[in-house]
Amino acid sequence: MRITILIIISCLVSICLFGQNEESRSLDLGDIIIEGEGEILGDSVRVIENLNSFWEINRMDKFLYKPRLSLREINKPDDLFLSNVFDISIKAGNNNFGCIQSVYSSSKNSISNFSLSLKNKRLQENWNSLEGEFYWLPDFNNFKLITSINYYEFNSEYGDTEIKGANLLLRKRFLSHTESAYQLEFLADLGYYKFEQTLQTAADFDLIANLKGKYPKFESNIKLLFLKQSVSGMIDLDYKNFLVFENIGIWFAIDSVDVYPSISFISSFNPLPGLYLKFKNQPEIGQVSRKNMFEQNHYQKIIMNRLQTKKILNGFAILEYNSFLPLTLFYNISWNQDYLKYVYVQDKLYTNTPMDFLQHLFGFQMSFKYKNFKFIQDIFYSQNDEEIPYLYKLESISTLGFYQEQWYIEAKARYLEKREDETGKKMEDVVLIDLFGRLNLFKNLNLTIETENLLDEDYIQYTGLTKECLQVNIGVEFSF
């Protein structure tokens, strides 16, 4: 019933907006990526939502988040910081939530860029989390460097987990001026993390090294990974503008088990004005560390499987319409090897075990912006030849926002359906509604409110782990 209501509302909004095409925004899905141990769809339209995972000042006159660079976001705009910024955000809420975040950037040089975040929260009864992160992001001579110190602590009646370490990410571009037909970019991400859990310890030195090259007729990409104390990597060599292909080439990955060959290609057509057809195969290998695994699920053992997920088949058929109401339909077929599924064990912590499965993913995306109004609708449906524990088969995400010079409010509704645990037991469907708002009280003072799980859905995220209930946070942001 609830999904029927959501679909009807989405259709009515779409019909009402169809005739209002002034200042409409194209939906660019040229950067569709599905990666990692879970299925995450990224595109340029939703980049503002993706950047919310790391807070750095949101100015009322721009409504833009400034990202912490990551491997996935490394090619986003280079304007990391606004000039002469020193901001502090203080938030408090129920469930013992407390958060202090600050960012400093100097206009006199590109070296003095710092960010600090401290967060405490009760995840559920007898389970608390404490997270601290410090970042330094200098930028000089076309050379980017990101250093961080991280500390995470999760305390529960089943055991305590502590993660501490440091990370260094650097990027250097060579021959990047427009006159050069040759371009090279080197990126290295190094980290050291120590994990402590009841009666168990582990330490990881992580390395992700990536060398990309662009030549008159070729593109190359070489990646070396040392994650979870295991070596893997991939090589991609593409020939540009061959017959109907924008790029076509050979790709293969390697790990401690086998070699995985494939073919990568991109081909697009423009049969009618505003209408585009795209076909591509984007094979990939995961680059997930032990720390990344804990970011996805804090409720697991520190001793885990070392393999990375491979997709030698990761094909897309995409239909884009960018005229009146920008929308996209796509179909993705992927062969997932060594996907790490969660398994619930007797001591009430998860472990993971690899599995292979074929996935069919269907998607619909629509984005509309008119003056101070924004509406985004995403619907995804997946069909797998094997049941994947805790993976939703149907997901609908609706985002609605109103933006004014002195305030904004945004609502997000998610409907999640058709999920099973590792025993095959059907889990409850759920509707989650989140509200976010900001009010500019004075020139340098903002009031914020964040409401997550507005309907107070007490659903089960994983067996034995109840998702957080209603969370309300109120905060203030100071700018100097």
C-alpha positions in Angstrom: 0.0 0.0 0.0 2.7 2.4 1.0 4.7 1.8 -2.2 1.5 2.4 -4.3 1.0 5.7 -2.6 4.7 6.7 -3.2 4.5 5.8 -6.8 1.2 7.7 -7.3 2.7 10.8 -5.6 5.9 10.5 -7.8 3.8 10.2 -11.0 1.6 13.2 -10.1 4.6 15.4 -9.3 6.2 14.3 -12.6 3.1 15.2 -14.6 2.8 18.6 -12.9 6.4 19.4 -13.6 6.5 18.2 -17.2 5.2 21.4 -18.6 7.5 23.6 -16.6 10.9 23.3 -18.3 12.4 26.7 -17.5 15.9 26.4 -16.1 15.6 22.6 -16.1 18.8 20.7 -15.4 20.2 17.9 -17.5 20.7 14.6 -15.8 24.2 13.6 -16.5 24.8 9.9 -15.9 28.0 9.7 -17.8 29.8 8.9 -14.5 27.6 6.0 -13.4 29.6 3.8 -11.0 28.5 0.8 -9.1 31.4 -0.3 -6.9 32.5 -1.7 -3.6 30.9 -4.5 -1.5 27.5 -2.9 -1.8 25.6 -1.4 -4.7 26.0 2.4 -4.8 24.8 4.4 -7.8 26.8 7.7 -8.2 26.1 10.5 -10.6 26.8 14.2 -10.9 23.2 15.2 -10.1 23.4 13.6 -6.7 26.9 14.7 -5.8 25.6 17.1 -3.2 24.0 14.2 -1.3 27.2 12.1 -1.6 29.2 14.9 -0.1 27.1 15.1 3.1 29.1 12.2 4.5 31.8 14.7 5.4 30.9 18.1 6.7 32.7 21.2 5.5 31.1 24.6 5.5 27.8 25.1 3.7 27.4 28.8 2.8 23.9 30.2 2.5 24.7 32.1 -0.7 25.8 29.0 -2.6 24.2 25.9 -1.0 27.2 23.8 -1.9 29.1 21.3 0.2 32.9 21.2 -0.2 34.1 17.6 -0.4 36.8 15.8 1.4 38.7 14.3 -1.4 38.5 10.6 -1.8 39.6 8.3 -4.6 36.1 8.4 -6.0 35.7 12.2 -5.7 39.3 13.1 -6.7 38.3 14.6 -10.0 35.5 16.8 -8.6 36.0 20.6 -8.7 39.4 21.7 -7.4 37.9 24.6 -5.4 38.1 22.9 -2.0 37.8 25.9 0.2 36.3 29.4 0.1 38.5 32.3 1.0 39.2 33.3 4.6 37.0 30.7 6.3 36.9 29.6 9.9 33.7 27.8 10.7 32.5 25.9 13.8 29.4 23.7 13.9 28.0 22.4 17.2 25.1 19.9 17.1 23.2 18.0 19.9 20.3 15.6 19.8 18.6 12.6 21.5 20.4 9.3 21.9 23.4 11.0 23.5 24.2 12.6 20.1 26.9 15.3 20.2 29.0 16.7 17.4 31.6 19.4 17.0 33.0 20.1 13.5 35.2 22.9 12.3 37.1 23.9 9.2 39.7 26.6 8.6 41.0 27.9 5.2 43.3 30.8 4.5 43.1 32.9 1.4 46.8 33.9 1.8 48.0 30.4 0.8 46.6 27.0 -0.2 48.5 25.3 2.6 46.4 26.2 5.6 43.4 24.1 5.0 42.3 22.1 8.1 39.2 20.2 9.2 38.2 18.6 12.5 35.3 16.4 13.4 34.3 14.8 16.8 31.1 12.8 17.1 29.5 10.8 19.8 26.2 8.8 19.6 24.3 5.9 21.2 23.6 3.6 18.3 21.2 1.5 20.4 20.8 0.3 23.9 24.2 -0.6 25.5 26.0 0.4 22.3 27.9 3.7 21.9 30.1 5.1 19.2 32.8 7.8 19.3 34.4 9.1 16.1 37.2 11.6 15.7 38.8 12.8 12.4 41.4 15.5 11.7 42.3 16.5 8.1 45.0 18.7 6.6 44.5 19.4 2.8 47.3 21.5 1.3 47.3 22.3 -2.4 50.3 23.7 -4.2 52.0 23.5 -7.7 49.3 21.2 -9.1 50.1 18.8 -6.2 47.4 17.8 -3.7 48.1 16.2 -0.4 45.5 15.0 2.2 46.6 13.8 5.6 44.3 12.5 8.3 44.3 11.1 11.8 41.3 8.9 12.7 39.9 7.4 15.8 36.8 5.2 16.1 35.4 3.5 19.2 32.3 1.2 19.3 31.3 -0.1 22.7 28.6 -2.8 23.2 27.6 -5.5 25.5 29.0 -8.0 23.0 32.5 -6.5 22.9 34.4 -3.3 22.3 36.0 -2.3 19.0 38.7 0.4 18.7 40.2 1.6 15.4 43.0 4.2 15.2 45.3 5.2 12.5 46.5 7.7 10.0 46.1 8.2 6.2 48.0 10.0 3.5 46.6 10.7 0.1 48.6 12.5 -2.6 47.9 13.3 -6.2 50.2 14.8 -8.8 49.4 15.7 -12.4 52.0 15.8 -15.1 51.7 17.5 -18.5 48.2 18.6 -17.6 48.2 21.9 -19.6 45.7 22.0 -22.4 48.4 22.3 -25.1 49.8 18.8 -24.3 48.3 15.7 -26.0 49.9 13.7 -23.2 48.6 13.7 -19.6 49.7 11.7 -16.6 48.2 11.6 -13.2 49.6 9.7 -10.2 47.6 9.0 -7.1 48.7 7.2 -4.0 46.6 6.5 -0.9 48.5 5.1 2.1 47.1 4.3 5.5 48.0 2.5 8.7 45.3 1.3 11.1 45.3 -0.7 14.2 42.2 -2.7 15.2 41.4 -4.0 18.7 38.5 -6.1 19.6 37.7 -8.3 22.6 40.5 -11.0 22.6 41.6 -10.1 19.0 43.9 -7.5 17.4 44.9 -6.7 13.8 47.0 -4.1 12.0 46.8 -3.0 8.4 49.1 -1.1 6.1 46.9 -0.1 3.2 48.1 1.1 -0.2 46.2 2.2 -3.3 48.4 3.3 -6.1 46.9 4.5 -9.4 48.6 5.8 -12.6 46.4 7.2 -15.3 47.6 8.2 -18.7 46.0 10.0 -21.7 47.6 9.9 -25.1 46.5 11.0 -28.6 44.9 7.6 -29.4 45.1 5.7 -26.1 44.2 5.8 -22.5 45.7 3.7 -19.7 44.9 3.0 -16.1 47.1 0.9 -13.8 46.1 0.2 -10.2 48.0 -1.6 -7.4 46.1 -2.5 -4.2 47.4 -3.8 -0.9 44.3 -4.0 1.3 43.3 -6.3 4.2 46.9 -7.7 3.9 46.3 -9.0 0.4 47.7 -7.9 -3.0 45.5 -7.3 -6.0 45.3 -4.9 -8.9 44.1 -4.2 -12.4 45.3 -2.8 -15.8 43.1 -1.1 -18.4 44.3 -0.1 -21.9 41.8 1.6 -24.2 41.9 2.7 -27.8 39.9 5.9 -28.5 37.4 6.6 -31.3 37.4 3.3 -33.0 34.4 2.6 -35.3 31.3 3.1 -33.1 33.2 3.1 -29.8 34.4 6.1 -28.0 36.7 3.8 -26.1 37.4 0.1 -26.4 40.2 -1.9 -24.8 41.4 -4.8 -22.8 41.1 -5.0 -19.0 42.2 -7.5 -16.5 42.5 -7.8 -12.7 44.6 -10.1 -10.6 44.6 -11.2 -7.0 46.0 -14.1 -4.9 43.5 -16.5 -6.4 43.3 -15.9 -10.2 43.5 -13.6 -13.2 40.3 -12.0 -14.4 40.3 -10.8 -18.1 37.6 -8.7 -19.7 36.9 -6.1 -22.3 35.9 -2.4 -21.6 34.0 -0.2 -24.0 31.8 2.9 -24.3 29.5 3.7 -27.2 26.9 6.4 -27.5 24.3 7.5 -30.0 22.2 10.6 -30.4 19.2 9.5 -32.6 17.0 12.6 -31.7 17.6 16.0 -30.2 17.9 15.6 -26.4 17.8 11.8 -26.7 20.9 9.7 -26.0 21.6 5.9 -26.1 24.7 4.6 -24.3 26.2 1.2 -24.1 29.2 0.3 -22.0 31.0 -2.4 -20.1 33.0 -1.1 -17.1 34.8 -4.1 -15.4 36.1 -3.3 -12.0 37.8 -4.6 -8.9 36.8 -3.5 -5.4 39.2 -1.4 -3.3 37.7 -1.9 0.1 39.9 -1.9 3.2 39.2 -3.4 6.6 38.4 0.1 7.8 35.9 0.6 4.9 34.2 -2.6 5.9 33.6 -1.2 9.4 32.2 2.0 7.9 29.6 -0.2 6.2 28.8 -2.3 9.3 30.3 -1.5 12.7 28.9 -4.8 14.0 31.4 -7.3 12.7 34.6 -9.2 13.6 37.9 -7.6 12.8 39.1 -10.9 11.3 37.5 -10.9 7.8 37.9 -12.3 4.3 40.7 -10.6 2.3 39.3 -10.9 -1.2 38.0 -8.0 -3.3 34.8 -8.1 -5.4 35.5 -8.5 -9.1 33.1 -7.6 -11.9 34.4 -8.7 -15.3 30.9 -8.2 -16.7 29.5 -4.9 -15.7 27.4 -3.8 -18.7 25.0 -0.9 -19.0 22.3 0.1 -21.5 21.3 3.7 -20.8 18.6 5.9 -22.3 18.8 9.6 -21.4 16.3 12.3 -22.3 17.6 15.8 -21.6 15.0 18.1 -23.1 11.8 18.9 -21.2 12.0 16.8 -18.1 15.5 15.2 -17.8 15.2 11.5 -17.0 17.2 8.4 -17.4 16.3 4.7 -17.7 19.1 2.1 -17.4 19.7 -1.6 -17.2 22.9 -3.0 -15.6 24.0 -6.6 -15.7 26.9 -7.6 -13.6 28.7 -10.8 -12.7 29.9 -10.4 -9.1 32.8 -12.6 -8.0 33.9 -12.8 -4.4 31.1 -10.6 -3.1 31.4 -10.6 0.7 28.1 -11.4 2.3 27.5 -11.0 6.0 27.0 -14.1 8.2 25.7 -13.8 11.7 27.6 -15.9 14.2 26.9 -17.0 17.7 28.8 -14.4 19.6 26.5 -11.8 18.0 29.1 -10.3 15.7 29.2 -10.7 11.9 31.7 -12.3 9.8 31.7 -12.4 6.0 32.2 -15.1 3.3 32.6 -14.7 -0.4 29.9 -15.6 -3.0 29.4 -15.3 -6.7 26.1 -14.1 -8.3 24.7 -12.6 -11.4 22.7 -9.3 -10.9 20.2 -7.6 -13.1 19.7 -4.0 -12.0 16.9 -1.7 -13.4 16.8 2.0 -12.7 14.8 5.1 -13.3 16.1 8.6 -12.4 14.6 12.0 -12.9 15.9 15.4 -11.8 14.1 18.7 -12.0 15.1 22.2 -10.8 12.9 25.3 -11.2 14.0 28.5 -9.5 14.2 27.7 -5.8 12.6 24.2 -6.1 14.4 20.9 -6.6 12.9 17.4 -7.1 14.9 14.2 -7.7 13.3 10.7 -8.0 15.3 7.5 -8.1 13.9 4.0 -8.4 16.1 0.9 -8.4 15.1 -2.8 -8.7 17.5 -5.7 -8.6 17.0 -9.3 -9.5 19.8 -11.8 -8.6 20.3 -15.5 -9.3 21.2 -15.9 -5.7 19.6 -14.4 -2.6 21.9 -11.7 -1.1 21.4 -11.3 2.6 20.2 -7.8 3.7 20.2 -6.4 0.1 17.0 -4.6 -0.8 15.5 -5.7 -4.2 13.4 -2.5 -4.5 14.5 1.0 -3.5 12.7 4.3 -4.1 14.3 7.6 -3.1 12.4 10.9 -3.5 14.1 14.2 -2.7 12.3 17.5 -2.5 13.9 20.8 -1.6 13.0 24.5 -1.4 15.9 27.0 -1.2 15.7 30.7 -0.3 18.4 33.2 0.3 18.2 33.0 4.1 16.9 29.4 4.5 16.4 26.1 2.9 14.5 22.9 3.8 14.9 19.5 2.2 13.0 16.2 2.6 14.1 12.8 1.6 11.8 9.7 1.5 13.1 6.2 1.0 11.0 3.1 0.5 13.0 -0.2 0.9 11.3 -3.5 0.1 12.0 -7.2 -0.4 14.9 -8.2 1.8 15.9 -11.4 3.5 18.4 -12.3 6.2 21.1 -15.0 5.8 18.6 -17.7 6.9 16.2 -16.8 4.1 13.7 -15.2 6.5 11.8 -12.3 4.9 12.5 -8.9 6.6 10.1 -6.1 7.0 9.7 -3.4 4.4 10.3 0.1 5.6 9.6 3.8 4.8 12.3 6.2 6.0 11.7 10.0 5.9 14.4 12.5 6.7 14.1 16.3 7.0 16.9 18.8 6.9 16.8 22.6 7.3 19.0 25.6 7.7 18.1 29.2 8.7 20.5 32.1 8.5 19.8 34.1 11.7 22.6 36.6 11.2 25.4 37.2 8.7 27.7 34.7 10.3 25.3 32.5 12.3 23.1 29.6 11.0 20.7 27.4 12.8 20.3 23.8 11.5 17.9 21.0 12.2 18.3 17.4 11.1 15.5 14.8 11.6 16.2 11.2 10.6 13.7 8.4 10.6 10.8 10.9 11.1 8.2 8.0 11.3 10.3 6.3 14.0 10.5 3.0 12.1 12.1 0.5 14.4 13.3 -1.8 11.6 16.0 -4.4 11.7 19.1 -3.4 9.7 20.9 -6.7 10.4 19.9 -9.7 12.5 20.4 -8.7 16.1 21.0 -5.1 15.2 18.1 -2.6 15.3 18.5 0.5 13.2 18.5 3.8 15.1 15.0 5.1 15.9 13.9 8.8 15.5 16.9 11.1 15.7 16.6 14.8 16.0 19.7 17.1 16.0 19.7 20.8 16.4 22.9 22.8 15.8 24.4 26.2 15.2 27.1 27.2 12.8 29.4 30.1 13.3 31.5 31.7 10.5 34.4 34.0 11.1 
